[in-house]
Amino acid sequence: MKKLVALLLVVLYSAYAFPCSTFLLSKNGHHVFGRNYDWVSGNGMVMVNARGVAKTSFMPAGGKGISWVSCYGSVTFNQFGKEFPHGGMNEKGLVIELMWLSETRYPEPDERSGVNVLQWVQYQLDNCATVEEVIATDKTIRINKEAGAPLHFLVADAAGNAAAIEFIKGRMVVQRGNDLKYPVLTNTIYKVALQQIDGSKKARGYKDNSVERFATACRMVEHYRMNTIKEQPVDYAFSILNNVSQGSYTKWSIVYDITNRQIHFVSADMQQRRHISLRDFDFACNTTPIAFALSDRRSGDVSKYFTTLTVEQNKKLIEQSFDESAGHINIQRAARHAAAQYFQQVTCESGEGRKPQSSTQ
């Protein structure tokens, strides 16, 4: 089964690289993170992940994995099953989101423990409260080269720190602080995108769609930072997302209000805003896993509409996502089943999360 899941996550992103865009707005101690997810399928669920849950990384047979107990609860957006998120925010205000980057090259196998690329996102939300803590995990874990789509990440925390994390020529490359002139990321290496945009941040004139979106978001983020904006931060974040939207390919638009621990989102087939507050969820590990389908037509505060997530629902999510992505993804039914079953293998542990431990599988 482990081999099948490894295969699942390799082929998952072997398709054409659809664009995505992310950014962080920060002013007067208020931090808001925006994200567009662009793909052929908008199927997905918003999932609640508990703290105090024991997990072990999925690895090909014989690989060196890692076991841990989640320190923090989180809310994530998942398309290919629980524990394999595209991004999310934890109760400490850490946000992490992924985007395609063709130039990505993950490290060769070494003494560090390995995780697949989607579980790497969940690992960070489980164990880290700050951007610095995420970066520090590179000393102990790596993304499996053989089970990792070429991605890079924008990360932000409750203090307003942000970092673009990329894996170039087999090593982690981080842009943060003064090196992160604009907390924006699309589908180009950060330093390359920064070099290509001009000082005026014109929204037009770029041959590369990724750089054009990067320039647009940078211009609007800088305008927010330097001027008095009448729009509320969440509303302005949605304005940026609208300006970098890719039409029918933009399936989810998500705004994380980090300061208030709230998440606002719309989807391609449900443009009325939904929102939730992390403070409305019980992240204790003895609670039943719950989720909210993005296809649900209810709007406004949808926290009370989260329902129990079953193995069958998780399997249906995966099956539908792959079916809707036909032509870009080709996965065996057995691999889909393995991914659907995985979250049953995590178990509740009493007490606080403990230090991750390496394990040989």
ABEGO torsion letter per residue (X at the ends): XAAAAAAAAAAAAABBBBBBBBBBBBBGGBBBBBBBBBBABABEBBBBBBBGBBBBBBBBBGBBBBBBBBABBBBBBBAAEBGBBAEEBBAAGBBBBBBBBAABBBBBBBABBBBBAAAAAAAAAAABABAAAAAAAAAABBBBAAABBBBBBBBBBAAGBBBBBBBBGGBBBBBBEAABABBBBBABBAAAAAAABBAAGBABGBABAAAAAAAAAAAAAAAAAABBBABBAAAAAAAAAAAABAEAABABBBBBBAAAGBBBBBBAABABBBBBBAAABBABAABBBBBBBAABABBEBAAAABBBBBAAAAAAAAAAAAAAABGABBBBAAAAAAAAAAAAABBBBBEBBBBBBBBBX
